Amino acid sequence: MLGKEQSQAQIDFNKWVASLGIVDGFAVPIHYPGGDFAQCVSVADHPIENPNERLALHTASLYVHQRCRMLGGLTEASSVKSPLTPREIECLRWVLQGKSDTDIAKILGISHTTVHFHIERVKKKLGVKTRTQAAAMIVTLGYL
């Protein structure tokens, strides 16, 4: 650890982990609306120094978690309380492509304030603060 002394409990834990043959690892936290939280942990018997190997393990963690959710079903807290409307999804689809409210308004033939209203409703329904978080969340939840 950099700049911090480990406690005896941390030292003991690290020794126990090493005795299992675990040399390296990392955790991928996954957050959902409603407060649900998941974490996929990958461990290795060798140092994971190759960035491509680390990226592959990270991607596999996300895939495995999503597959488990599909097989096990969504919990009440993970479900969006109010379903997204087709127009809300359409607006977020354009957000994913980097479009501004004004750009989306021109594409859809509506005012930019209406686009902003739709995006704000999605953010509220999903319990997120930014349009980027909303766009990522609808992909995670399978809307797109």
C-alpha positions as CSV (number, residue, x, y, z in Angstrom):
1,M,0.0,0.0,0.0
2,L,1.2,3.5,-0.8
3,G,1.6,5.9,2.0
4,K,-0.4,3.9,4.6
5,E,0.7,1.2,7.0
6,Q,-1.3,-2.0,7.0
7,S,-3.1,-3.1,10.1
8,Q,-2.3,-6.5,11.6
9,A,-5.7,-7.7,10.3
10,Q,-4.9,-6.6,6.8
11,I,-1.5,-8.3,6.9
12,D,-3.1,-11.5,8.2
13,F,-5.7,-11.3,5.5
14,N,-3.1,-10.8,2.7
15,K,-1.1,-13.8,4.0
16,W,-4.2,-16.0,4.0
17,V,-5.1,-14.9,0.4
18,A,-1.5,-15.6,-0.7
19,S,-1.7,-19.1,0.9
20,L,-4.7,-19.8,-1.4
21,G,-2.4,-19.1,-4.4
22,I,-4.1,-15.7,-5.2
23,V,-1.5,-13.3,-6.4
24,D,-3.5,-10.5,-8.1
25,G,-7.1,-9.6,-8.6
26,F,-9.6,-6.7,-8.8
27,A,-13.3,-6.0,-8.3
28,V,-15.8,-4.5,-10.7
29,P,-18.5,-2.6,-8.9
30,I,-21.9,-2.4,-10.6
31,H,-24.6,0.0,-9.5
32,Y,-28.3,-0.1,-10.4
33,P,-31.2,2.3,-9.7
34,G,-33.0,1.7,-6.5
35,G,-29.8,1.1,-4.6
36,D,-29.0,-2.4,-5.8
37,F,-25.2,-3.0,-6.0
38,A,-23.2,-5.9,-7.3
39,Q,-19.6,-6.7,-7.5
40,C,-17.7,-9.2,-9.7
41,V,-14.3,-10.2,-8.4
42,S,-11.6,-11.7,-10.6
43,V,-8.5,-13.3,-9.1
44,A,-5.4,-14.7,-10.6
45,D,-2.4,-16.9,-9.7
46,H,-0.1,-14.5,-11.4
47,P,0.3,-10.7,-11.6
48,I,-2.1,-9.2,-14.1
49,E,0.3,-6.8,-15.8
50,N,-1.0,-6.9,-19.3
51,P,-3.6,-4.2,-19.8
52,N,-5.4,-6.3,-22.4
53,E,-5.7,-9.2,-20.0
54,R,-7.1,-6.8,-17.3
55,L,-9.6,-5.3,-19.8
56,A,-10.7,-8.8,-20.9
57,L,-11.3,-9.8,-17.2
58,H,-13.1,-6.6,-16.6
59,T,-15.4,-7.2,-19.6
60,A,-15.9,-10.8,-18.7
61,S,-17.0,-9.7,-15.2
62,L,-19.6,-7.4,-16.6
63,Y,-20.9,-10.0,-19.0
64,V,-21.1,-12.7,-16.3
65,H,-22.9,-10.4,-14.0
66,Q,-25.4,-9.4,-16.7
67,R,-26.0,-13.1,-17.6
68,C,-26.6,-14.0,-14.0
69,R,-29.2,-11.2,-13.8
70,M,-30.9,-12.4,-16.9
71,L,-31.1,-15.9,-15.6
72,G,-32.1,-14.9,-12.1
73,G,-34.5,-12.1,-12.9
74,L,-34.5,-8.5,-11.7
75,T,-35.2,-7.6,-8.1
76,E,-37.9,-5.1,-7.2
77,A,-35.2,-2.4,-6.5
78,S,-33.5,-3.0,-9.8
79,S,-36.6,-2.5,-11.8
80,V,-37.3,1.0,-13.1
81,K,-40.3,2.1,-11.1
82,S,-42.0,3.9,-14.0
83,P,-41.3,2.3,-17.5
84,L,-39.6,4.6,-19.9
85,T,-41.7,5.9,-22.8
86,P,-40.7,5.3,-26.4
87,R,-39.9,9.0,-26.8
88,E,-37.7,9.0,-23.7
89,I,-35.8,6.0,-25.0
90,E,-35.5,7.7,-28.4
91,C,-34.0,10.8,-26.9
92,L,-31.5,8.7,-24.9
93,R,-30.6,6.8,-28.0
94,W,-29.4,10.1,-29.5
95,V,-27.6,11.0,-26.3
96,L,-25.6,7.8,-26.7
97,Q,-24.5,9.1,-30.1
98,G,-23.3,12.3,-28.5
99,K,-26.1,14.6,-29.6
100,S,-27.1,17.8,-27.7
101,D,-30.7,18.7,-26.8
102,T,-30.7,21.1,-29.8
103,D,-29.4,18.4,-32.2
104,I,-32.0,15.9,-30.9
105,A,-34.8,18.4,-31.2
106,K,-33.9,19.0,-34.9
107,I,-33.7,15.3,-35.6
108,L,-37.1,14.5,-33.9
109,G,-38.9,17.7,-35.0
110,I,-39.6,18.9,-31.4
111,S,-38.4,21.7,-29.3
112,H,-35.1,21.5,-27.4
113,T,-37.0,22.2,-24.1
114,T,-39.2,19.1,-24.8
115,V,-36.1,17.0,-25.4
116,H,-34.6,18.4,-22.1
117,F,-37.9,17.5,-20.3
118,H,-37.7,13.9,-21.6
119,I,-34.1,13.4,-20.6
120,E,-34.8,14.9,-17.1
121,R,-37.7,12.5,-16.6
122,V,-35.5,9.6,-17.5
123,K,-32.8,10.7,-15.1
124,K,-35.4,11.0,-12.3
125,K,-36.9,7.5,-13.1
126,L,-33.5,5.9,-13.1
127,G,-32.2,7.8,-10.1
128,V,-29.2,9.2,-11.8
129,K,-27.7,12.7,-11.9
130,T,-26.3,13.1,-15.5
131,R,-27.5,12.4,-19.0
132,T,-24.4,10.2,-19.5
133,Q,-25.3,8.1,-16.5
134,A,-28.9,7.8,-17.8
135,A,-27.6,6.7,-21.2
136,A,-25.3,4.1,-19.7
137,M,-28.1,2.9,-17.4
138,I,-30.6,2.3,-20.2
139,V,-28.0,0.2,-22.0
140,T,-27.3,-1.8,-18.8
141,L,-31.0,-2.3,-18.2
142,G,-31.5,-3.6,-21.7
143,Y,-33.6,-0.8,-23.1
144,L,-31.1,-0.4,-26.0
